[in-house]
């Protein structure tokens, strides 16, 4: 796997930007590390997304539609601890964007 777009900026989002986005940040960091994707992962509340310009947003499923358009890639999450889902979904969507190749 070759990463074409260097050092992706990833933002994990929840309604308030505290506990669940921080848990999700740790899950996403682990998943991307396992997938060998070079990224900086930050967490935030929903209202701050507009000013952050990330490449990828990972959000709770109930907030995912609210962040569409603020990043080229949006991953909707229902299980904050499912690293395998995050990894597979990130790989699939990053391939679609042309940011990674086999």
Order of alpha helices (4+ residues) and beta strands (2+ residues): beta-beta-alpha-beta-beta-alpha-beta-alpha-beta
